C-alpha cells in the first residue's frame, strides 16, 4: 500500500492515547477521513500503533491499516 501524500505528524498526546487503547485491548470507534470527503467509521480493537517510512499508522484487529493523519476521532466504547 503506497501513499504519496506528505505525512502530517499528530500530537504526541494523541499517539499516546492510541497506544494506550492498543495496550488495554478496548473496543474503539475510529472515524477516518477519506479522499471522497465522506468519513468512514470502524469499530474494532487497535492491535498496533507503528511507523512505516516517515508515516505513523494504527492497525485494527481485522487487519485494516490507517494513517494517523487521516484519523478524525477515536473514542472508547463502553462495555455493555
mmCIF file of the N, C-alpha and C atoms, coordinates in Angstrom:
data_MODEL
# 
_entry.id   MODEL 
# 
loop_
_atom_site.group_PDB 
_atom_site.id 
_atom_site.type_symbol 
_atom_site.label_atom_id 
_atom_site.label_alt_id 
_atom_site.label_comp_id 
_atom_site.label_asym_id 
_atom_site.label_entity_id 
_atom_site.label_seq_id 
_atom_site.pdbx_PDB_ins_code 
_atom_site.Cartn_x 
_atom_site.Cartn_y 
_atom_site.Cartn_z 
_atom_site.occupancy 
_atom_site.B_iso_or_equiv 
_atom_site.pdbx_formal_charge 
_atom_site.auth_seq_id 
_atom_site.auth_comp_id 
_atom_site.auth_asym_id 
_atom_site.auth_atom_id 
_atom_site.pdbx_PDB_model_num 
ATOM 1   N N  . UNK A 1 1  ? 0.852   -1.177 0.000  1.00 0.00 ? 1  UNK A N  1 
ATOM 2   C CA . UNK A 1 1  ? 0.000   0.000  0.000  1.00 0.00 ? 1  UNK A CA 1 
ATOM 3   C C  . UNK A 1 1  ? 0.891   1.232  0.000  1.00 0.00 ? 1  UNK A C  1 
ATOM 4   N N  . UNK A 1 2  ? 0.825   2.002  -1.057 1.00 0.00 ? 2  UNK A N  1 
ATOM 5   C CA . UNK A 1 2  ? 1.672   3.171  -1.185 1.00 0.00 ? 2  UNK A CA 1 
ATOM 6   C C  . UNK A 1 2  ? 0.826   4.434  -1.087 1.00 0.00 ? 2  UNK A C  1 
ATOM 7   N N  . UNK A 1 3  ? 1.316   5.403  -0.348 1.00 0.00 ? 3  UNK A N  1 
ATOM 8   C CA . UNK A 1 3  ? 0.618   6.676  -0.204 1.00 0.00 ? 3  UNK A CA 1 
ATOM 9   C C  . UNK A 1 3  ? 1.646   7.769  -0.404 1.00 0.00 ? 3  UNK A C  1 
ATOM 10  N N  . UNK A 1 4  ? 1.497   8.542  -1.478 1.00 0.00 ? 4  UNK A N  1 
ATOM 11  C CA . UNK A 1 4  ? 2.496   9.545  -1.817 1.00 0.00 ? 4  UNK A CA 1 
ATOM 12  C C  . UNK A 1 4  ? 2.271   10.884 -1.108 1.00 0.00 ? 4  UNK A C  1 
ATOM 13  N N  . UNK A 1 5  ? 1.165   11.003 -0.353 1.00 0.00 ? 5  UNK A N  1 
ATOM 14  C CA . UNK A 1 5  ? 0.916   12.258 0.356  1.00 0.00 ? 5  UNK A CA 1 
ATOM 15  C C  . UNK A 1 5  ? 1.955   12.476 1.452  1.00 0.00 ? 5  UNK A C  1 
ATOM 16  N N  . UNK A 1 6  ? 2.279   13.740 1.689  1.00 0.00 ? 6  UNK A N  1 
ATOM 17  C CA . UNK A 1 6  ? 3.190   14.075 2.784  1.00 0.00 ? 6  UNK A CA 1 
ATOM 18  C C  . UNK A 1 6  ? 2.490   13.816 4.113  1.00 0.00 ? 6  UNK A C  1 
ATOM 19  N N  . UNK A 1 7  ? 3.190   13.146 5.036  1.00 0.00 ? 7  UNK A N  1 
ATOM 20  C CA . UNK A 1 7  ? 2.615   12.836 6.343  1.00 0.00 ? 7  UNK A CA 1 
ATOM 21  C C  . UNK A 1 7  ? 2.660   14.072 7.236  1.00 0.00 ? 7  UNK A C  1 
ATOM 22  N N  . UNK A 1 8  ? 1.540   14.346 7.897  1.00 0.00 ? 8  UNK A N  1 
ATOM 23  C CA . UNK A 1 8  ? 1.467   15.448 8.856  1.00 0.00 ? 8  UNK A CA 1 
ATOM 24  C C  . UNK A 1 8  ? 1.434   14.851 10.248 1.00 0.00 ? 8  UNK A C  1 
ATOM 25  N N  . UNK A 1 9  ? 2.523   14.975 11.019 1.00 0.00 ? 9  UNK A N  1 
ATOM 26  C CA . UNK A 1 9  ? 2.598   14.353 12.342 1.00 0.00 ? 9  UNK A CA 1 
ATOM 27  C C  . UNK A 1 9  ? 1.433   14.770 13.235 1.00 0.00 ? 9  UNK A C  1 
ATOM 28  N N  . UNK A 1 10 ? 1.002   13.815 14.073 1.00 0.00 ? 10 UNK A N  1 
ATOM 29  C CA . UNK A 1 10 ? -0.075  14.090 15.023 1.00 0.00 ? 10 UNK A CA 1 
ATOM 30  C C  . UNK A 1 10 ? 0.533   14.469 16.374 1.00 0.00 ? 10 UNK A C  1 
ATOM 31  N N  . UNK A 1 11 ? -0.294  14.976 17.255 1.00 0.00 ? 11 UNK A N  1 
ATOM 32  C CA . UNK A 1 11 ? 0.164   15.357 18.595 1.00 0.00 ? 11 UNK A CA 1 
ATOM 33  C C  . UNK A 1 11 ? 0.625   14.123 19.369 1.00 0.00 ? 11 UNK A C  1 
ATOM 34  N N  . UNK A 1 12 ? 1.660   14.288 20.149 1.00 0.00 ? 12 UNK A N  1 
ATOM 35  C CA . UNK A 1 12 ? 2.196   13.183 20.955 1.00 0.00 ? 12 UNK A CA 1 
ATOM 36  C C  . UNK A 1 12 ? 1.138   12.620 21.898 1.00 0.00 ? 12 UNK A C  1 
ATOM 37  N N  . UNK A 1 13 ? 0.309   13.480 22.478 1.00 0.00 ? 13 UNK A N  1 
ATOM 38  C CA . UNK A 1 13 ? -0.734  13.023 23.400 1.00 0.00 ? 13 UNK A CA 1 
ATOM 39  C C  . UNK A 1 13 ? -1.738  12.122 22.686 1.00 0.00 ? 13 UNK A C  1 
ATOM 40  N N  . UNK A 1 14 ? -2.039  12.433 21.436 1.00 0.00 ? 14 UNK A N  1 
ATOM 41  C CA . UNK A 1 14 ? -2.962  11.602 20.657 1.00 0.00 ? 14 UNK A CA 1 
ATOM 42  C C  . UNK A 1 14 ? -2.330  10.247 20.364 1.00 0.00 ? 14 UNK A C  1 
ATOM 43  N N  . UNK A 1 15 ? -1.063  10.245 19.996 1.00 0.00 ? 15 UNK A N  1 
ATOM 44  C CA . UNK A 1 15 ? -0.343  8.991  19.751 1.00 0.00 ? 15 UNK A CA 1 
ATOM 45  C C  . UNK A 1 15 ? -0.348  8.136  21.018 1.00 0.00 ? 15 UNK A C  1 
ATOM 46  N N  . UNK A 1 16 ? -0.067  8.757  22.157 1.00 0.00 ? 16 UNK A N  1 
ATOM 47  C CA . UNK A 1 16 ? -0.046  8.033  23.429 1.00 0.00 ? 16 UNK A CA 1 
ATOM 48  C C  . UNK A 1 16 ? -1.410  7.437  23.750 1.00 0.00 ? 16 UNK A C  1 
ATOM 49  N N  . UNK A 1 17 ? -2.484  8.178  23.457 1.00 0.00 ? 17 UNK A N  1 
ATOM 50  C CA . UNK A 1 17 ? -3.837  7.679  23.706 1.00 0.00 ? 17 UNK A CA 1 
ATOM 51  C C  . UNK A 1 17 ? -4.128  6.452  22.827 1.00 0.00 ? 17 UNK A C  1 
ATOM 52  N N  . UNK A 1 18 ? -3.726  6.502  21.566 1.00 0.00 ? 18 UNK A N  1 
ATOM 53  C CA . UNK A 1 18 ? -3.928  5.358  20.678 1.00 0.00 ? 18 UNK A CA 1 
ATOM 54  C C  . UNK A 1 18 ? -3.135  4.144  21.156 1.00 0.00 ? 18 UNK A C  1 
ATOM 55  N N  . UNK A 1 19 ? -1.910  4.357  21.600 1.00 0.00 ? 19 UNK A N  1 
ATOM 56  C CA . UNK A 1 19 ? -1.091  3.263  22.125 1.00 0.00 ? 19 UNK A CA 1 
ATOM 57  C C  . UNK A 1 19 ? -1.727  2.667  23.375 1.00 0.00 ? 19 UNK A C  1 
ATOM 58  N N  . UNK A 1 20 ? -2.311  3.516  24.220 1.00 0.00 ? 20 UNK A N  1 
ATOM 59  C CA . UNK A 1 20 ? -3.000  3.035  25.424 1.00 0.00 ? 20 UNK A CA 1 
ATOM 60  C C  . UNK A 1 20 ? -4.208  2.182  25.050 1.00 0.00 ? 20 UNK A C  1 
ATOM 61  N N  . UNK A 1 21 ? -5.000  2.639  24.075 1.00 0.00 ? 21 UNK A N  1 
ATOM 62  C CA . UNK A 1 21 ? -6.142  1.830  23.609 1.00 0.00 ? 21 UNK A CA 1 
ATOM 63  C C  . UNK A 1 21 ? -5.661  0.467  23.125 1.00 0.00 ? 21 UNK A C  1 
ATOM 64  N N  . UNK A 1 22 ? -4.530  0.449  22.435 1.00 0.00 ? 22 UNK A N  1 
ATOM 65  C CA . UNK A 1 22 ? -3.977  -0.803 21.937 1.00 0.00 ? 22 UNK A CA 1 
ATOM 66  C C  . UNK A 1 22 ? -3.574  -1.718 23.100 1.00 0.00 ? 22 UNK A C  1 
ATOM 67  N N  . UNK A 1 23 ? -2.889  -1.174 24.080 1.00 0.00 ? 23 UNK A N  1 
ATOM 68  C CA . UNK A 1 23 ? -2.447  -1.974 25.232 1.00 0.00 ? 23 UNK A CA 1 
ATOM 69  C C  . UNK A 1 23 ? -3.625  -2.495 26.056 1.00 0.00 ? 23 UNK A C  1 
ATOM 70  N N  . UNK A 1 24 ? -4.662  -1.678 26.191 1.00 0.00 ? 24 UNK A N  1 
ATOM 71  C CA . UNK A 1 24 ? -5.824  -2.060 27.003 1.00 0.00 ? 24 UNK A CA 1 
ATOM 72  C C  . UNK A 1 24 ? -6.775  -2.997 26.269 1.00 0.00 ? 24 UNK A C  1 
ATOM 73  N N  . UNK A 1 25 ? -6.602  -3.117 24.937 1.00 0.00 ? 25 UNK A N  1 
ATOM 74  C CA . UNK A 1 25 ? -7.421  -4.013 24.111 1.00 0.00 ? 25 UNK A CA 1 
ATOM 75  C C  . UNK A 1 25 ? -8.910  -3.680 24.191 1.00 0.00 ? 25 UNK A C  1 
ATOM 76  N N  . UNK A 1 26 ? -9.219  -2.399 24.319 1.00 0.00 ? 26 UNK A N  1 
ATOM 77  C CA . UNK A 1 26 ? -10.615 -1.984 24.396 1.00 0.00 ? 26 UNK A CA 1 
ATOM 78  C C  . UNK A 1 26 ? -11.183 -1.756 22.997 1.00 0.00 ? 26 UNK A C  1 
ATOM 79  N N  . UNK A 1 27 ? -12.502 -1.894 22.879 1.00 0.00 ? 27 UNK A N  1 
ATOM 80  C CA . UNK A 1 27 ? -13.182 -1.603 21.617 1.00 0.00 ? 27 UNK A CA 1 
ATOM 81  C C  . UNK A 1 27 ? -13.217 -0.092 21.431 1.00 0.00 ? 27 UNK A C  1 
ATOM 82  N N  . UNK A 1 28 ? -12.936 0.351  20.218 1.00 0.00 ? 28 UNK A N  1 
ATOM 83  C CA . UNK A 1 28 ? -12.957 1.772  19.904 1.00 0.00 ? 28 UNK A CA 1 
ATOM 84  C C  . UNK A 1 28 ? -13.738 2.007  18.610 1.00 0.00 ? 28 UNK A C  1 
ATOM 85  N N  . UNK A 1 29 ? -14.182 3.226  18.464 1.00 0.00 ? 29 UNK A N  1 
ATOM 86  C CA . UNK A 1 29 ? -14.788 3.682  17.217 1.00 0.00 ? 29 UNK A CA 1 
ATOM 87  C C  . UNK A 1 29 ? -13.815 4.682  16.610 1.00 0.00 ? 29 UNK A C  1 
ATOM 88  N N  . UNK A 1 30 ? -13.342 4.387  15.405 1.00 0.00 ? 30 UNK A N  1 
ATOM 89  C CA . UNK A 1 30 ? -12.353 5.222  14.733 1.00 0.00 ? 30 UNK A CA 1 
ATOM 90  C C  . UNK A 1 30 ? -13.012 5.857  13.513 1.00 0.00 ? 30 UNK A C  1 
ATOM 91  N N  . UNK A 1 31 ? -13.051 7.181  13.486 1.00 0.00 ? 31 UNK A N  1 
ATOM 92  C CA . UNK A 1 31 ? -13.568 7.890  12.321 1.00 0.00 ? 31 UNK A CA 1 
ATOM 93  C C  . UNK A 1 31 ? -12.379 8.343  11.480 1.00 0.00 ? 31 UNK A C  1 
ATOM 94  N N  . UNK A 1 32 ? -12.434 8.017  10.185 1.00 0.00 ? 32 UNK A N  1 
ATOM 95  C CA . UNK A 1 32 ? -11.308 8.239  9.293  1.00 0.00 ? 32 UNK A CA 1 
ATOM 96  C C  . UNK A 1 32 ? -11.722 9.131  8.120  1.00 0.00 ? 32 UNK A C  1 
ATOM 97  N N  . UNK A 1 33 ? -10.871 10.087 7.784  1.00 0.00 ? 33 UNK A N  1 
ATOM 98  C CA . UNK A 1 33 ? -11.067 10.946 6.613  1.00 0.00 ? 33 UNK A CA 1 
ATOM 99  C C  . UNK A 1 33 ? -10.734 10.137 5.364  1.00 0.00 ? 33 UNK A C  1 
ATOM 100 N N  . UNK A 1 34 ? -11.598 10.223 4.358  1.00 0.00 ? 34 UNK A N  1 
ATOM 101 C CA . UNK A 1 34 ? -11.361 9.542  3.086  1.00 0.00 ? 34 UNK A CA 1 
ATOM 102 C C  . UNK A 1 34 ? -11.182 10.569 1.970  1.00 0.00 ? 34 UNK A C  1 
ATOM 103 N N  . UNK A 1 35 ? -10.617 10.128 0.859  1.00 0.00 ? 35 UNK A N  1 
ATOM 104 C CA . UNK A 1 35 ? -10.419 11.011 -0.297 1.00 0.00 ? 35 UNK A CA 1 
ATOM 105 C C  . UNK A 1 35 ? -11.735 11.579 -0.820 1.00 0.00 ? 35 UNK A C  1 
ATOM 106 N N  . UNK A 1 36 ? -12.811 10.832 -0.651 1.00 0.00 ? 36 UNK A N  1 
ATOM 107 C CA . UNK A 1 36 ? -14.120 11.268 -1.145 1.00 0.00 ? 36 UNK A CA 1 
ATOM 108 C C  . UNK A 1 36 ? -14.704 12.406 -0.321 1.00 0.00 ? 36 UNK A C  1 
ATOM 109 N N  . UNK A 1 37 ? -14.138 12.645 0.856  1.00 0.00 ? 37 UNK A N  1 
ATOM 110 C CA . UNK A 1 37 ? -14.668 13.675 1.749  1.00 0.00 ? 37 UNK A CA 1 
ATOM 111 C C  . UNK A 1 37 ? -15.691 13.137 2.718  1.00 0.00 ? 37 UNK A C  1 
ATOM 112 N N  . UNK A 1 38 ? -16.157 11.916 2.483  1.00 0.00 ? 38 UNK A N  1 
ATOM 113 C CA . UNK A 1 38 ? -17.126 11.287 3.380  1.00 0.00 ? 38 UNK A CA 1 
ATOM 114 C C  . UNK A 1 38 ? -16.361 10.453 4.407  1.00 0.00 ? 38 UNK A C  1 
ATOM 115 N N  . UNK A 1 39 ? -16.519 10.760 5.706  1.00 0.00 ? 39 UNK A N  1 
ATOM 116 C CA . UNK A 1 39 ? -15.787 9.977  6.707  1.00 0.00 ? 39 UNK A CA 1 
ATOM 117 C C  . UNK A 1 39 ? -16.279 8.534  6.769  1.00 0.00 ? 39 UNK A C  1 
ATOM 118 N N  . UNK A 1 40 ? -15.398 7.638  7.156  1.00 0.00 ? 40 UNK A N  1 
ATOM 119 C CA . UNK A 1 40 ? -15.735 6.222  7.337  1.00 0.00 ? 40 UNK A CA 1 
ATOM 120 C C  . UNK A 1 40 ? -15.457 5.883  8.790  1.00 0.00 ? 40 UNK A C  1 
ATOM 121 N N  . UNK A 1 41 ? -16.317 5.061  9.365  1.00 0.00 ? 41 UNK A N  1 
ATOM 122 C CA . UNK A 1 41 ? -16.177 4.679  10.767 1.00 0.00 ? 41 UNK A CA 1 
ATOM 123 C C  . UNK A 1 41 ? -15.906 3.185  10.876 1.00 0.00 ? 41 UNK A C  1 
ATOM 124 N N  . UNK A 1 42 ? -14.930 2.842  11.710 1.00 0.00 ? 42 UNK A N  1 
ATOM 125 C CA . UNK A 1 42 ? -14.599 1.449  12.003 1.00 0.00 ? 42 UNK A CA 1 
ATOM 126 C C  . UNK A 1 42 ? -14.813 1.222  13.491 1.00 0.00 ? 42 UNK A C  1 
ATOM 127 N N  . UNK A 1 43 ? -15.358 0.061  13.845 1.00 0.00 ? 43 UNK A N  1 
ATOM 128 C CA . UNK A 1 43 ? -15.487 -0.343 15.242 1.00 0.00 ? 43 UNK A CA 1 
ATOM 129 C C  . UNK A 1 43 ? -14.682 -1.625 15.387 1.00 0.00 ? 43 UNK A C  1 
ATOM 130 N N  . UNK A 1 44 ? -13.626 -1.561 16.203 1.00 0.00 ? 44 UNK A N  1 
ATOM 131 C CA . UNK A 1 44 ? -12.711 -2.691 16.345 1.00 0.00 ? 44 UNK A CA 1 
ATOM 132 C C  . UNK A 1 44 ? -11.760 -2.394 17.490 1.00 0.00 ? 44 UNK A C  1 
ATOM 133 N N  . UNK A 1 45 ? -10.807 -3.284 17.692 1.00 0.00 ? 45 UNK A N  1 
ATOM 134 C CA . UNK A 1 45 ? -9.720  -3.058 18.640 1.00 0.00 ? 45 UNK A CA 1 
ATOM 135 C C  . UNK A 1 45 ? -8.478  -2.653 17.861 1.00 0.00 ? 45 UNK A C  1 
ATOM 136 N N  . UNK A 1 46 ? -7.660  -1.789 18.450 1.00 0.00 ? 46 UNK A N  1 
ATOM 137 C CA . UNK A 1 46 ? -6.382  -1.412 17.846 1.00 0.00 ? 46 UNK A CA 1 
ATOM 138 C C  . UNK A 1 46 ? -5.358  -2.461 18.259 1.00 0.00 ? 46 UNK A C  1 
ATOM 139 N N  . UNK A 1 47 ? -4.789  -3.140 17.272 1.00 0.00 ? 47 UNK A N  1 
ATOM 140 C CA . UNK A 1 47 ? -3.810  -4.186 17.594 1.00 0.00 ? 47 UNK A CA 1 
ATOM 141 C C  . UNK A 1 47 ? -2.384  -3.661 17.624 1.00 0.00 ? 47 UNK A C  1 
ATOM 142 N N  . UNK A 1 48 ? -2.133  -2.516 16.951 1.00 0.00 ? 48 UNK A N  1 
ATOM 143 C CA . UNK A 1 48 ? -0.770  -1.995 16.911 1.00 0.00 ? 48 UNK A CA 1 
ATOM 144 C C  . UNK A 1 48 ? -0.782  -0.536 16.481 1.00 0.00 ? 48 UNK A C  1 
ATOM 145 N N  . UNK A 1 49 ? 0.187   0.214  16.957 1.00 0.00 ? 49 UNK A N  1 
ATOM 146 C CA . UNK A 1 49 ? 0.461   1.577  16.504 1.00 0.00 ? 49 UNK A CA 1 
ATOM 147 C C  . UNK A 1 49 ? 1.938   1.560  16.119 1.00 0.00 ? 49 UNK A C  1 
ATOM 148 N N  . UNK A 1 50 ? 2.239   1.933  14.873 1.00 0.00 ? 50 UNK A N  1 
ATOM 149 C CA . UNK A 1 50 ? 3.600   1.720  14.380 1.00 0.00 ? 50 UNK A CA 1 
ATOM 150 C C  . UNK A 1 50 ? 3.978   2.773  13.337 1.00 0.00 ? 50 UNK A C  1 
ATOM 151 N N  . UNK A 1 51 ? 5.261   2.776  12.984 1.00 0.00 ? 51 UNK A N  1 
ATOM 152 C CA . UNK A 1 51 ? 5.793   3.677  11.964 1.00 0.00 ? 51 UNK A CA 1 
ATOM 153 C C  . UNK A 1 51 ? 6.254   2.853  10.773 1.00 0.00 ? 51 UNK A C  1 
ATOM 154 N N  . UNK A 1 52 ? 5.914   3.341  9.580  1.00 0.00 ? 52 UNK A N  1 
ATOM 155 C CA . UNK A 1 52 ? 6.419   2.748  8.342  1.00 0.00 ? 52 UNK A CA 1 
ATOM 156 C C  . UNK A 1 52 ? 6.936   3.906  7.494  1.00 0.00 ? 52 UNK A C  1 
ATOM 157 N N  . UNK A 1 53 ? 8.212   3.878  7.194  1.00 0.00 ? 53 UNK A N  1 
ATOM 158 C CA . UNK A 1 53 ? 8.805   5.002  6.468  1.00 0.00 ? 53 UNK A CA 1 
ATOM 159 C C  . UNK A 1 53 ? 8.748   6.244  7.341  1.00 0.00 ? 53 UNK A C  1 
ATOM 160 N N  . UNK A 1 54 ? 8.126   7.294  6.827  1.00 0.00 ? 54 UNK A N  1 
ATOM 161 C CA . UNK A 1 54 ? 8.026   8.540  7.584  1.00 0.00 ? 54 UNK A CA 1 
ATOM 162 C C  . UNK A 1 54 ? 6.627   8.766  8.154  1.00 0.00 ? 54 UNK A C  1 
ATOM 163 N N  . UNK A 1 55 ? 5.721   7.794  7.988  1.00 0.00 ? 55 UNK A N  1 
ATOM 164 C CA . UNK A 1 55 ? 4.340   7.946  8.451  1.00 0.00 ? 55 UNK A CA 1 
ATOM 165 C C  . UNK A 1 55 ? 4.033   6.990  9.601  1.00 0.00 ? 55 UNK A C  1 
ATOM 166 N N  . UNK A 1 56 ? 3.072   7.388  10.428 1.00 0.00 ? 56 UNK A N  1 
ATOM 167 C CA . UNK A 1 56 ? 2.628   6.562  11.550 1.00 0.00 ? 56 UNK A CA 1 
ATOM 168 C C  . UNK A 1 56 ? 1.248   5.991  11.218 1.00 0.00 ? 56 UNK A C  1 
ATOM 169 N N  . UNK A 1 57 ? 1.001   4.775  11.691 1.00 0.00 ? 57 UNK A N  1 
ATOM 170 C CA . UNK A 1 57 ? -0.222  4.053  11.381 1.00 0.00 ? 57 UNK A CA 1 
ATOM 171 C C  . UNK A 1 57 ? -0.774  3.372  12.625 1.00 0.00 ? 57 UNK A C  1 
ATOM 172 N N  . UNK A 1 58 ? -2.051  3.022  12.550 1.00 0.00 ? 58 UNK A N  1 
ATOM 173 C CA . UNK A 1 58 ? -2.602  2.071  13.507 1.00 0.00 ? 58 UNK A CA 1 
ATOM 174 C C  . UNK A 1 58 ? -3.142  0.903  12.699 1.00 0.00 ? 58 UNK A C  1 
ATOM 175 N N  . UNK A 1 59 ? -3.122  -0.272 13.315 1.00 0.00 ? 59 UNK A N  1 
ATOM 176 C CA . UNK A 1 59 ? -3.660  -1.475 12.695 1.00 0.00 ? 59 UNK A CA 1 
ATOM 177 C C  . UNK A 1 59 ? -4.797  -1.974 13.569 1.00 0.00 ? 59 UNK A C  1 
ATOM 178 N N  . UNK A 1 60 ? -5.931  -2.231 12.948 1.00 0.00 ? 60 UNK A N  1 
ATOM 179 C CA . UNK A 1 60 ? -7.072  -2.789 13.659 1.00 0.00 ? 60 UNK A CA 1 
ATOM 180 C C  . UNK A 1 60 ? -6.969  -4.307 13.663 1.00 0.00 ? 60 UNK A C  1 
ATOM 181 N N  . UNK A 1 61 ? -7.658  -4.959 14.603 1.00 0.00 ? 61 UNK A N  1 
ATOM 182 C CA . UNK A 1 61 ? -7.628  -6.420 14.677 1.00 0.00 ? 61 UNK A CA 1 
ATOM 183 C C  . UNK A 1 61 ? -8.019  -7.066 13.355 1.00 0.00 ? 61 UNK A C  1 
ATOM 184 N N  . UNK A 1 62 ? -8.944  -6.447 12.624 1.00 0.00 ? 62 UNK A N  1 
ATOM 185 C CA . UNK A 1 62 ? -9.393  -7.005 11.339 1.00 0.00 ? 62 UNK A CA 1 
ATOM 186 C C  . UNK A 1 62 ? -8.334  -6.870 10.247 1.00 0.00 ? 62 UNK A C  1 
ATOM 187 N N  . UNK A 1 63 ? -7.211  -6.172 10.545 1.00 0.00 ? 63 UNK A N  1 
ATOM 188 C CA . UNK A 1 63 ? -6.114  -6.041 9.587  1.00 0.00 ? 63 UNK A CA 1 
ATOM 189 C C  . UNK A 1 63 ? -6.041  -4.700 8.891  1.00 0.00 ? 63 UNK A C  1 
ATOM 190 N N  . UNK A 1 64 ? -7.067  -3.879 8.989  1.00 0.00 ? 64 UNK A N  1 
ATOM 191 C CA . UNK A 1 64 ? -7.087  -2.569 8.344  1.00 0.00 ? 64 UNK A CA 1 
ATOM 192 C C  . UNK A 1 64 ? -5.989  -1.695 8.933  1.00 0.00 ? 64 UNK A C  1 
ATOM 193 N N  . UNK A 1 65 ? -5.186  -1.056 8.060  1.00 0.00 ? 65 UNK A N  1 
ATOM 194 C CA . UNK A 1 65 ? -4.161  -0.112 8.499  1.00 0.00 ? 65 UNK A CA 1 
ATOM 195 C C  . UNK A 1 65 ? -4.604  1.295  8.127  1.00 0.00 ? 65 UNK A C  1 
ATOM 196 N N  . UNK A 1 66 ? -4.478  2.224  9.077  1.00 0.00 ? 66 UNK A N  1 
ATOM 197 C CA . UNK A 1 66 ? -4.950  3.590  8.905  1.00 0.00 ? 66 UNK A CA 1 
ATOM 198 C C  . UNK A 1 66 ? -3.823  4.552  9.257  1.00 0.00 ? 66 UNK A C  1 
ATOM 199 N N  . UNK A 1 67 ? -3.523  5.465  8.328  1.00 0.00 ? 67 UNK A N  1 
ATOM 200 C CA . UNK A 1 67 ? -2.529  6.510  8.628  1.00 0.00 ? 67 UNK A CA 1 
ATOM 201 C C  . UNK A 1 67 ? -3.083  7.411  9.718  1.00 0.00 ? 67 UNK A C  1 
ATOM 202 N N  . UNK A 1 68 ? -2.253  7.737  10.689 1.00 0.00 ? 68 UNK A N  1 
ATOM 203 C CA . UNK A 1 68 ? -2.727  8.519  11.823 1.00 0.00 ? 68 UNK A CA 1 
ATOM 204 C C  . UNK A 1 68 ? -3.150  9.923  11.439 1.00 0.00 ? 68 UNK A C  1 
ATOM 205 N N  . UNK A 1 69 ? -2.600  10.495 10.377 1.00 0.00 ? 69 UNK A N  1 
ATOM 206 C CA . UNK A 1 69 ? -3.040  11.831 9.990  1.00 0.00 ? 69 UNK A CA 1 
ATOM 207 C C  . UNK A 1 69 ? -4.372  11.819 9.230  1.00 0.00 ? 69 UNK A C  1 
ATOM 208 N N  . UNK A 1 70 ? -4.936  10.632 9.003  1.00 0.00 ? 70 UNK A N  1 
ATOM 209 C CA . UNK A 1 70 ? -6.276  10.503 8.425  1.00 0.00 ? 70 UNK A CA 1 
ATOM 210 C C  . UNK A 1 70 ? -7.348  10.291 9.497  1.00 0.00 ? 70 UNK A C  1 
ATOM 211 N N  . UNK A 1 71 ? -6.915  10.060 10.734 1.00 0.00 ? 71 UNK A N  1 
ATOM 212 C CA . UNK A 1 71 ? -7.865  9.816  11.826 1.00 0.00 ? 71 UNK A CA 1 
ATOM 213 C C  . UNK A 1 71 ? -8.508  11.142 12.234 1.00 0.00 ? 71 UNK A C  1 
ATOM 214 N N  . UNK A 1 72 ? -9.827  11.161 12.214 1.00 0.00 ? 72 UNK A N  1 
ATOM 215 C CA . UNK A 1 72 ? -10.586 12.344 12.634 1.00 0.00 ? 72 UNK A CA 1 
ATOM 216 C C  . UNK A 1 72 ? -10.853 12.270 14.132 1.00 0.00 ? 72 UNK A C  1 
ATOM 217 N N  . UNK A 1 73 ? -11.269 11.091 14.607 1.00 0.00 ? 73 UNK A N  1 
ATOM 218 C CA . UNK A 1 73 ? -11.534 10.917 16.033 1.00 0.00 ? 73 UNK A CA 1 
ATOM 219 C C  . UNK A 1 73 ? -11.472 9.440  16.395 1.00 0.00 ? 73 UNK A C  1 
ATOM 220 N N  . UNK A 1 74 ? -11.185 9.199  17.668 1.00 0.00 ? 74 UNK A N  1 
ATOM 221 C CA . UNK A 1 74 ? -11.209 7.837  18.230 1.00 0.00 ? 74 UNK A CA 1 
ATOM 222 C C  . UNK A 1 74 ? -11.849 7.948  19.594 1.00 0.00 ? 74 UNK A C  1 
ATOM 223 N N  . UNK A 1 75 ? -12.806 7.059  19.852 1.00 0.00 ? 75 UNK A N  1 
ATOM 224 C CA . UNK A 1 75 ? -13.403 7.058  21.191 1.00 0.00 ? 75 UNK A CA 1 
ATOM 225 C C  . UNK A 1 75 ? -13.568 5.627  21.646 1.00 0.00 ? 75 UNK A C  1 
ATOM 226 N N  . UNK A 1 76 ? -13.343 5.436  22.930 1.00 0.00 ? 76 UNK A N  1 
ATOM 227 C CA . UNK A 1 76 ? -13.511 4.139  23.543 1.00 0.00 ? 76 UNK A CA 1 
ATOM 228 C C  . UNK A 1 76 ? -14.996 3.858  23.679 1.00 0.00 ? 76 UNK A C  1 
ATOM 229 N N  . UNK A 1 77 ? -15.380 2.626  23.364 1.00 0.00 ? 77 UNK A N  1 
ATOM 230 C CA . UNK A 1 77 ? -16.767 2.215  23.519 1.00 0.00 ? 77 UNK A CA 1 
ATOM 231 C C  . UNK A 1 77 ? -16.933 1.579  24.891 1.00 0.00 ? 77 UNK A C  1 
ATOM 232 N N  . UNK A 1 78 ? -18.008 1.886  25.560 1.00 0.00 ? 78 UNK A N  1 
ATOM 233 C CA . UNK A 1 78 ? -18.235 1.346  26.901 1.00 0.00 ? 78 UNK A CA 1 
ATOM 234 C C  . UNK A 1 78 ? -18.561 -0.139 26.810 1.00 0.00 ? 78 UNK A C  1 
ATOM 235 N N  . UNK A 1 79 ? -18.218 -0.877 27.843 1.00 0.00 ? 79 UNK A N  1 
ATOM 236 C CA . UNK A 1 79 ? -18.519 -2.302 27.923 1.00 0.00 ? 79 UNK A CA 1 
ATOM 237 C C  . UNK A 1 79 ? -19.964 -2.470 28.328 1.00 0.00 ? 79 UNK A C  1 
ATOM 238 N N  . UNK A 1 80 ? -20.785 -2.870 27.367 1.00 0.00 ? 80 UNK A N  1 
ATOM 239 C CA . UNK A 1 80 ? -22.193 -3.114 27.695 1.00 0.00 ? 80 UNK A CA 1 
ATOM 240 C C  . UNK A 1 80 ? -22.635 -4.431 27.143 1.00 0.00 ? 80 UNK A C  1 
# 
